[in-house]
Amino acid sequence: MKRREEEGSIYEGEVRVITFRASTFQSVIEKVREMAGSVVTRTIFYQIGNKIGHRAFKYSESEITPDNLPSVVDGVLAMRGWGRLASLSRIESPREIVYECTFNECVICHELTAKEPICDVMRGIFAAWLEGYLKKKPQSSVETECRAMNKKSCIFKVIFAK
């Protein structure tokens, strides 16, 4: 990264980027929750995460093979400071395919405490990555565990019809 002080800008190669603290992003989510309520906030930030996930997938799609999907996803998320994908497992049943994503050091719930899962941005990111990979829309995406609830990791399940 290169700072151009005279412009007040930061570049990664030739691409302009911005940075801010995790707590700043968390404050944005909290303000939206105060203004719009929990249900609307969850929807908005899932959709934001979904858009981020689609962009990230397109950015790295040419690198992905069936054998390296978890490492590519982990590499992109880690490089951007979102956290680390600890595991990605696929569970098949006669009617559906469930991908379980175990995620560590999540930037969304970093140092927060909550009574329910709050990492809707990450839920959207994982759903979009898997949608891009499978070329089909998920039926649902849920966060089943969250570090903000004193769990070891954030765990997401993205479910697709067979």
C-alpha positions as CSV (number, residue, x, y, z in Angstrom):
1,M,0.0,0.0,0.0
2,K,1.2,3.5,-0.8
3,R,-0.1,6.7,0.8
4,R,-0.4,9.8,-1.3
5,E,-0.4,12.4,1.4
6,E,-0.9,15.3,-1.0
7,E,-4.2,13.7,-2.3
8,G,-5.2,12.3,1.1
9,S,-5.5,8.8,-0.5
10,I,-4.2,5.3,-0.2
11,Y,-3.5,3.0,-3.2
12,E,-3.0,-0.7,-3.4
13,G,-1.1,-0.9,-6.7
14,E,-3.2,1.4,-8.9
15,V,-6.5,0.8,-7.0
16,R,-7.6,3.4,-4.5
17,V,-8.6,1.9,-1.1
18,I,-9.8,3.3,2.2
19,T,-9.2,2.0,5.7
20,F,-11.0,2.4,9.0
21,R,-11.0,0.7,12.4
22,A,-13.2,-2.3,13.0
23,S,-14.9,-0.4,15.8
24,T,-15.9,2.3,13.3
25,F,-17.6,-0.3,11.1
26,Q,-19.2,-1.8,14.2
27,S,-20.5,1.6,15.1
28,V,-22.1,2.0,11.7
29,I,-23.9,-1.3,12.1
30,E,-25.1,-0.3,15.6
31,K,-26.4,3.1,14.4
32,V,-28.4,1.4,11.6
33,R,-29.8,-1.0,14.2
34,E,-30.8,1.9,16.5
35,M,-32.5,3.6,13.5
36,A,-34.1,0.7,11.7
37,G,-34.4,-2.1,14.2
38,S,-32.8,-5.6,14.3
39,V,-34.7,-7.3,11.4
40,V,-34.1,-4.5,8.9
41,T,-30.4,-4.2,10.0
42,R,-29.8,-7.9,9.6
43,T,-31.3,-7.8,6.1
44,I,-29.4,-4.7,5.0
45,F,-26.0,-6.0,6.3
46,Y,-26.6,-9.4,4.8
47,Q,-27.2,-7.8,1.4
48,I,-24.1,-5.6,1.8
49,G,-22.1,-8.7,2.7
50,N,-23.6,-10.5,-0.3
51,K,-22.5,-7.7,-2.6
52,I,-19.0,-7.8,-1.1
53,G,-18.9,-11.6,-1.5
54,H,-20.0,-11.5,-5.2
55,R,-17.3,-9.0,-5.9
56,A,-14.6,-11.0,-4.1
57,F,-15.7,-14.1,-5.9
58,K,-15.4,-12.5,-9.3
59,Y,-12.0,-11.1,-8.4
60,S,-10.6,-14.5,-7.6
61,E,-12.9,-16.9,-9.6
62,S,-10.1,-17.8,-12.0
63,E,-8.0,-19.1,-9.1
64,I,-10.7,-21.4,-7.7
65,T,-10.7,-25.2,-8.2
66,P,-12.8,-27.8,-6.4
67,D,-9.7,-28.6,-4.2
68,N,-8.8,-25.1,-3.2
69,L,-12.0,-23.2,-2.6
70,P,-11.5,-22.9,1.2
71,S,-7.9,-21.7,0.9
72,V,-8.8,-19.1,-1.8
73,V,-11.7,-17.8,0.4
74,D,-9.5,-17.7,3.4
75,G,-6.7,-15.9,1.6
76,V,-8.9,-13.2,0.3
77,L,-10.7,-12.6,3.6
78,A,-7.4,-12.6,5.6
79,M,-5.7,-10.3,3.1
80,R,-8.5,-7.8,3.6
81,G,-8.6,-8.1,7.4
82,W,-12.0,-9.8,7.8
83,G,-10.7,-12.8,9.7
84,R,-9.8,-16.4,8.9
85,L,-11.8,-19.3,7.5
86,A,-10.9,-22.2,9.7
87,S,-12.9,-24.8,7.8
88,L,-15.4,-25.3,5.1
89,S,-17.3,-28.5,5.1
90,R,-20.0,-29.9,2.7
91,I,-22.8,-32.0,4.0
92,E,-25.2,-33.7,1.5
93,S,-28.6,-35.1,2.2
94,P,-31.1,-36.4,-0.4
95,R,-32.7,-32.9,-0.7
96,E,-30.0,-30.4,0.1
97,I,-26.4,-29.5,0.3
98,V,-25.2,-27.7,3.4
99,Y,-21.9,-25.8,3.6
100,E,-20.7,-25.1,7.1
101,C,-18.2,-22.3,7.4
102,T,-16.2,-22.0,10.6
103,F,-14.7,-18.5,10.9
104,N,-12.2,-17.1,13.4
105,E,-11.2,-13.6,14.3
106,C,-14.4,-12.1,12.8
107,V,-14.1,-8.4,12.3
108,I,-17.8,-7.9,12.7
109,C,-18.1,-9.2,16.3
110,H,-14.5,-8.5,17.4
111,E,-14.6,-7.6,21.1
112,L,-18.4,-7.3,21.2
113,T,-21.0,-9.1,23.3
114,A,-24.4,-10.0,22.0
115,K,-27.4,-12.3,22.9
116,E,-27.8,-13.4,19.3
117,P,-25.6,-13.9,16.3
118,I,-24.7,-10.5,14.7
119,C,-22.3,-11.2,11.8
120,D,-24.8,-10.7,9.0
121,V,-22.1,-9.2,6.7
122,M,-20.1,-12.4,6.9
123,R,-23.3,-14.5,6.5
124,G,-23.8,-12.6,3.2
125,I,-20.2,-12.9,2.1
126,F,-20.2,-16.7,2.5
127,A,-23.6,-17.1,0.8
128,A,-22.3,-15.1,-2.2
129,W,-19.0,-17.0,-2.5
130,L,-20.8,-20.3,-2.5
131,E,-23.5,-19.0,-4.8
132,G,-20.8,-18.0,-7.3
133,Y,-19.0,-21.3,-6.9
134,L,-22.1,-23.5,-7.3
135,K,-23.8,-21.1,-9.8
136,K,-27.1,-21.3,-7.9
137,K,-28.8,-19.3,-5.2
138,P,-28.9,-20.6,-1.6
139,Q,-32.2,-21.4,0.1
140,S,-30.9,-19.9,3.3
141,S,-27.9,-18.7,5.2
142,V,-27.7,-18.7,9.0
143,E,-25.2,-18.0,11.6
144,T,-25.5,-20.8,14.2
145,E,-22.7,-19.6,16.5
146,C,-21.1,-16.2,17.1
147,R,-18.0,-15.2,19.1
148,A,-20.0,-12.2,20.4
149,M,-22.1,-14.9,22.3
150,N,-18.9,-16.2,23.9
151,K,-18.4,-19.0,21.3
152,K,-15.0,-20.1,20.1
153,S,-15.8,-19.2,16.4
154,C,-18.5,-17.8,14.2
155,I,-20.2,-20.7,12.3
156,F,-22.4,-20.2,9.3
157,K,-24.5,-22.7,7.4
158,V,-25.4,-22.0,3.8
159,I,-28.1,-24.3,2.4
160,F,-28.8,-25.2,-1.2
161,A,-31.4,-27.3,-2.8
162,K,-30.1,-30.3,-4.7
